[in-house]
Amino acid sequence: MKNAATRAKFAEGEMPTVARVGLAVAVRVGAPKPNISTPEALKQTLLNARAIASIPASATGTQLAAVYEVLGIAEEMRAKTKAQPSPAQIIDTVAKGEADLAVFLLNVLTDPRLDVVGPFPAGVQREVVYTTAVCGSAKEPQAAQAFMAYLLSPAAGAIIKANGMTPG
C-alpha cells in the first residue's frame, strides 16, 4: 500500500494480493466475437461498435477512459458509451441488444446472457488488485490471520478463478 497514513491503520506485516481482475469485453450470447487480440484490434472493435455499455462514473470507468486516451479514441468513446448506473445494467443493456459491447471488469461480465470475448490485450490492460491485511485494532488478530491464510489457499484460489478473477 502506497499511502502511509492508510498503511498505518493495519498491523505490521505483509499485505499479500488475494486476487486481481482486468478489463474485458463481452457480447450478447450468440453474437459474433470481435477481435480484441491486440491494442489496434481492440481499438477497431471499439470504433466499430454501435454502442458500448459501461459505467464511466466509476473507478473502472476512469481506467477505461485512460485506455481510450492511450488508444487515441477518447472523444469517439464518449459518444458511443451508454452510461449505466450499475454492473447489472451493463449486462442487461447488452443482453437486450441496446449496446453491442459490454466493457468492464472480467468478473462482472461472466453472466449467462453474455459471451466473454476476452480480456484487454497486454499494453492497454488495467487491473484492480485486491490485497488483504489485518487491521491494527483487530480484536481477534489470530482469526483475521486464519481468514487471510484461507483467502490465499488453493481452495479459495479455485473459487476466485471460477468467478473470473486471477488468484494472487
Residue frames as qw, qx, qy, qz and C-alpha x, y, z in Angstrom:
[[0.000, 0.891, 0.455, 0.000, 0.00, 0.00, 0.00],
 [0.472, 0.424, 0.013, 0.773, 1.43, 3.33, -1.08],
 [0.251, -0.755, -0.051, -0.603, -0.49, 5.68, 1.24],
 [0.342, 0.205, -0.716, 0.573, 1.44, 5.77, 4.54],
 [0.384, -0.183, 0.366, -0.827, -1.50, 7.11, 6.58],
 [0.860, -0.007, -0.175, -0.478, -3.75, 4.30, 5.39],
 [0.704, 0.232, -0.649, 0.173, -0.99, 1.70, 5.82],
 [0.030, 0.328, -0.638, 0.696, -0.59, 2.78, 9.45],
 [0.690, -0.182, 0.148, -0.684, -4.12, 1.53, 10.19],
 [0.937, 0.085, -0.308, -0.145, -3.02, -2.05, 9.56],
 [0.794, -0.526, 0.276, 0.128, -0.88, -4.39, 11.64],
 [0.026, -0.693, 0.650, 0.311, 2.75, -4.74, 10.67],
 [0.609, -0.017, 0.786, 0.106, 3.42, -7.43, 8.15],
 [0.172, 0.039, 0.747, 0.641, 2.72, -8.49, 4.64],
 [0.513, 0.450, 0.247, -0.688, -0.23, -7.28, 2.58],
 [0.323, -0.056, 0.850, 0.412, -0.49, -10.12, 0.09],
 [0.435, 0.178, -0.355, -0.808, -2.52, -9.94, -3.10],
 [0.577, 0.131, 0.732, -0.337, -5.61, -12.13, -2.93],
 [0.569, 0.504, 0.626, 0.174, -6.91, -11.57, -6.45],
 [0.018, -0.425, 0.257, 0.868, -6.68, -9.38, -9.49],
 [0.496, 0.565, 0.658, 0.028, -9.12, -8.76, -12.28],
 [0.215, -0.216, 0.352, 0.885, -8.69, -6.88, -15.52],
 [0.461, 0.461, 0.018, -0.758, -10.79, -5.12, -18.09],
 [0.334, 0.086, 0.900, 0.267, -12.61, -7.25, -20.62],
 [0.413, 0.173, -0.303, -0.841, -15.14, -7.19, -23.45],
 [0.332, 0.211, 0.910, -0.132, -18.33, -9.23, -23.74],
 [0.321, 0.009, -0.470, -0.823, -21.12, -9.53, -26.30],
 [0.758, -0.023, 0.210, -0.617, -24.68, -10.84, -26.19],
 [0.605, -0.102, 0.789, 0.023, -24.86, -14.65, -26.24],
 [0.676, 0.455, 0.566, 0.124, -24.63, -15.86, -29.83],
 [0.285, 0.942, -0.073, -0.161, -23.30, -12.60, -31.26],
 [0.795, 0.429, -0.202, 0.379, -20.05, -12.79, -33.24],
 [0.628, -0.665, 0.000, 0.405, -16.98, -12.30, -31.07],
 [0.390, 0.905, -0.140, 0.101, -14.87, -9.43, -32.38],
 [0.778, 0.196, -0.273, 0.530, -11.10, -9.42, -32.47],
 [0.299, -0.933, 0.102, -0.173, -9.52, -7.75, -29.42],
 [0.939, -0.094, -0.077, 0.321, -6.19, -9.62, -29.52],
 [0.538, 0.095, -0.051, 0.836, -4.01, -6.53, -29.92],
 [0.046, -0.526, -0.290, 0.798, -4.39, -2.89, -28.92],
 [0.165, 0.206, -0.440, -0.859, -5.07, -1.98, -32.57],
 [0.272, -0.267, -0.866, -0.323, -7.69, -4.75, -32.92],
 [0.173, -0.547, -0.672, 0.468, -9.37, -3.62, -29.68],
 [0.022, 0.403, -0.017, -0.915, -9.37, -0.04, -30.97],
 [0.245, 0.017, -0.644, -0.725, -11.06, -1.09, -34.22],
 [0.266, -0.397, -0.879, -0.003, -13.60, -3.23, -32.35],
 [0.111, -0.548, -0.479, 0.676, -14.50, -0.31, -30.08],
 [0.111, 0.339, -0.231, -0.905, -14.75, 2.10, -33.03],
 [0.255, -0.076, -0.791, -0.551, -16.91, -0.36, -35.00],
 [0.094, -0.408, -0.852, 0.314, -19.39, -0.85, -32.14],
 [0.128, -0.671, -0.458, -0.569, -22.72, 0.92, -32.42],
 [0.424, -0.748, 0.134, -0.492, -22.84, 1.40, -28.63],
 [0.524, 0.171, -0.724, 0.415, -20.81, 0.29, -25.61],
 [0.619, -0.700, -0.213, -0.287, -22.24, -0.30, -22.14],
 [0.583, 0.075, -0.514, 0.625, -20.05, 0.62, -19.18],
 [0.389, -0.844, -0.343, 0.139, -20.02, 2.77, -16.04],
 [0.443, 0.617, -0.121, 0.639, -17.99, 5.91, -16.79],
 [0.300, -0.728, 0.231, -0.572, -18.70, 7.31, -13.30],
 [0.925, -0.378, 0.041, -0.007, -16.73, 4.58, -11.52],
 [0.427, -0.662, 0.547, 0.286, -13.14, 3.61, -10.76],
 [0.647, 0.141, 0.676, 0.324, -13.33, 1.17, -13.67],
 [0.402, 0.858, 0.310, 0.076, -14.70, 3.96, -15.86],
 [0.135, -0.919, 0.308, 0.205, -11.63, 6.02, -15.00],
 [0.554, -0.308, 0.698, 0.333, -9.42, 3.10, -16.06],
 [0.585, 0.518, 0.588, 0.210, -11.37, 2.76, -19.32],
 [0.196, 0.975, 0.056, -0.091, -11.01, 6.48, -20.01],
 [0.314, -0.725, 0.531, 0.307, -7.24, 6.11, -19.65],
 [0.597, 0.056, 0.737, 0.312, -7.23, 3.18, -22.10],
 [0.453, 0.782, 0.421, 0.078, -9.32, 5.20, -24.58],
 [0.025, -0.950, 0.217, 0.223, -6.78, 8.05, -24.29],
 [0.472, -0.438, 0.686, 0.339, -3.88, 5.65, -24.96],
 [0.538, 0.321, 0.730, 0.272, -5.73, 4.30, -28.00],
 [0.067, -0.134, 0.264, 0.953, -6.48, 7.84, -29.20],
 [0.219, -0.387, -0.729, -0.521, -10.26, 7.32, -29.26],
 [0.081, -0.276, -0.649, 0.704, -11.47, 9.10, -26.13],
 [0.322, 0.225, -0.010, -0.919, -13.81, 11.50, -27.95],
 [0.518, 0.024, -0.677, -0.522, -15.38, 8.75, -30.06],
 [0.366, -0.184, -0.886, 0.217, -15.95, 6.58, -26.98],
 [0.125, 0.219, 0.450, -0.857, -17.74, 9.39, -25.13],
 [0.504, 0.177, -0.244, -0.809, -20.26, 9.46, -28.00],
 [0.603, 0.050, -0.742, -0.289, -20.66, 5.64, -28.12],
 [0.178, 0.020, -0.855, 0.486, -20.83, 4.92, -24.41],
 [0.553, -0.535, -0.406, -0.493, -24.23, 4.07, -22.95],
 [0.004, 0.386, -0.644, 0.661, -23.57, 5.00, -19.33],
 [0.668, -0.371, -0.616, -0.191, -25.09, 2.57, -16.85],
 [0.405, -0.736, 0.234, -0.489, -25.68, 3.02, -13.12],
 [0.669, -0.443, 0.574, -0.163, -24.53, -0.46, -12.08],
 [0.093, -0.329, 0.891, 0.297, -22.85, -3.62, -13.37],
 [0.430, 0.336, 0.824, -0.152, -26.22, -5.39, -13.62],
 [0.444, 0.774, 0.190, -0.410, -27.44, -2.75, -16.06],
 [0.068, 0.597, -0.663, -0.447, -24.33, -3.20, -18.23],
 [0.230, -0.007, 0.967, 0.113, -25.28, -6.85, -18.63],
 [0.401, 0.584, 0.631, -0.316, -28.98, -6.09, -19.22],
 [0.284, 0.771, -0.131, -0.554, -28.20, -3.44, -21.84],
 [0.101, 0.447, -0.795, -0.398, -26.04, -5.80, -23.90],
 [0.264, 0.148, 0.950, -0.073, -28.31, -8.81, -23.36],
 [0.402, 0.672, 0.487, -0.387, -31.26, -6.77, -24.72],
 [0.593, 0.401, 0.433, 0.548, -29.22, -5.67, -27.75],
 [0.000, -0.982, -0.181, 0.048, -29.22, -1.99, -26.76],
 [0.073, -0.844, 0.503, 0.172, -25.40, -1.98, -26.93],
 [0.812, 0.409, -0.413, -0.055, -23.04, -4.17, -28.93],
 [0.606, 0.242, -0.603, 0.459, -20.34, -4.48, -26.29],
 [0.625, -0.775, -0.083, -0.042, -20.07, -4.66, -22.52],
 [0.546, 0.483, -0.397, 0.558, -16.74, -3.23, -21.37],
 [0.539, -0.730, 0.185, -0.377, -15.96, -3.64, -17.69],
 [0.263, -0.521, 0.795, -0.164, -14.12, -5.89, -15.24],
 [0.398, 0.150, -0.860, -0.283, -13.99, -9.52, -16.39],
 [0.042, -0.146, -0.919, 0.362, -15.61, -10.96, -13.26],
 [0.373, 0.374, 0.331, -0.782, -18.68, -8.75, -13.74],
 [0.502, 0.388, -0.416, -0.651, -19.13, -9.87, -17.34],
 [0.138, 0.075, -0.986, -0.055, -19.38, -13.58, -16.52],
 [0.542, 0.206, 0.414, -0.702, -23.15, -13.78, -16.88],
 [0.516, 0.182, 0.825, 0.140, -25.07, -16.48, -18.81],
 [0.448, 0.804, 0.353, -0.170, -26.64, -13.83, -21.07],
 [0.187, 0.896, -0.350, -0.198, -23.22, -12.71, -22.29],
 [0.932, 0.156, -0.013, 0.326, -20.29, -14.33, -24.07],
 [0.367, -0.813, 0.245, 0.381, -16.96, -13.01, -22.82],
 [0.669, 0.717, -0.183, 0.072, -14.77, -12.11, -25.79],
 [0.810, 0.006, -0.280, 0.515, -11.73, -11.87, -23.55],
 [0.426, -0.724, -0.124, 0.528, -9.52, -9.57, -21.53],
 [0.261, 0.943, -0.156, -0.132, -7.99, -6.41, -22.92],
 [0.857, 0.337, -0.194, 0.338, -4.66, -7.12, -24.62],
 [0.657, -0.415, -0.073, 0.626, -1.31, -6.53, -22.95],
 [0.331, 0.186, 0.184, 0.907, -0.17, -2.96, -23.31],
 [0.274, -0.393, -0.139, -0.867, -3.60, -1.49, -22.53],
 [0.622, -0.425, -0.657, -0.024, -4.82, -3.84, -19.78],
 [0.170, -0.511, 0.393, -0.746, -5.64, -2.29, -16.42],
 [0.570, -0.228, -0.787, 0.060, -6.28, -4.37, -13.30],
 [0.526, -0.666, 0.140, -0.510, -7.99, -3.99, -9.97],
 [0.512, 0.211, -0.765, 0.329, -5.84, -5.66, -7.32],
 [0.690, -0.614, -0.112, -0.366, -7.35, -6.96, -4.08],
 [0.369, 0.367, -0.705, 0.482, -4.99, -7.22, -1.13],
 [0.704, -0.581, -0.384, -0.139, -5.51, -8.35, 2.44],
 [0.269, 0.386, -0.543, 0.695, -4.16, -7.26, 5.80],
 [0.450, -0.529, -0.672, 0.257, -5.02, -7.38, 9.46],
 [0.130, -0.867, -0.116, -0.467, -6.43, -4.20, 10.97],
 [0.296, 0.391, -0.567, 0.662, -4.15, -2.74, 13.63],
 [0.388, -0.247, 0.445, -0.768, -7.06, -2.59, 16.08],
 [0.676, -0.062, -0.643, -0.355, -8.39, -6.10, 15.33],
 [0.638, -0.472, 0.370, -0.483, -9.96, -7.70, 18.41],
 [0.916, -0.062, 0.395, -0.021, -9.22, -11.19, 17.03],
 [0.197, 0.753, -0.523, -0.348, -5.94, -10.87, 15.06],
 [0.317, -0.215, 0.916, 0.120, -5.41, -14.65, 15.01],
 [0.552, 0.502, 0.643, -0.170, -8.83, -15.16, 13.42],
 [0.379, 0.853, -0.092, -0.347, -8.00, -12.45, 10.88],
 [0.065, -0.585, 0.763, 0.267, -4.69, -14.19, 10.10],
 [0.461, 0.093, 0.882, -0.003, -6.51, -17.51, 9.67],
 [0.533, 0.711, 0.378, -0.259, -9.00, -15.89, 7.30],
 [0.206, 0.819, -0.410, -0.345, -6.15, -14.33, 5.33],
 [0.269, -0.331, 0.886, 0.179, -4.49, -17.73, 5.08],
 [0.550, 0.400, 0.725, -0.105, -7.72, -19.17, 3.70],
 [0.428, 0.835, 0.068, -0.340, -8.04, -16.38, 1.12],
 [0.140, 0.734, -0.613, -0.256, -4.55, -17.29, -0.10],
 [0.580, -0.148, 0.800, -0.040, -5.19, -21.05, -0.15],
 [0.002, 0.046, -0.824, -0.565, -5.68, -23.22, -3.25],
 [0.071, 0.530, 0.840, -0.088, -9.33, -23.79, -2.24],
 [0.095, 0.791, 0.247, -0.552, -10.07, -20.07, -2.21],
 [0.069, -0.446, 0.543, 0.708, -7.99, -19.66, -5.37],
 [0.124, 0.238, 0.899, 0.345, -10.29, -22.07, -7.19],
 [0.075, 0.754, 0.608, -0.237, -13.33, -20.03, -6.14],
 [0.049, -0.721, 0.119, 0.681, -11.63, -16.78, -7.14],
 [0.104, -0.218, 0.737, 0.631, -10.75, -18.22, -10.55],
 [0.123, 0.445, 0.876, 0.138, -14.27, -19.62, -11.05],
 [0.044, 0.847, 0.433, -0.306, -15.57, -16.08, -10.55],
 [0.511, 0.795, 0.165, 0.282, -13.48, -14.51, -13.31],
 [0.157, -0.936, 0.310, -0.057, -10.51, -13.30, -11.32],
 [0.707, 0.389, -0.520, 0.278, -6.89, -14.37, -11.07],
 [0.757, -0.621, -0.157, 0.130, -5.76, -15.64, -7.65],
 [0.661, -0.468, 0.095, 0.579, -2.76, -13.94, -6.03]]
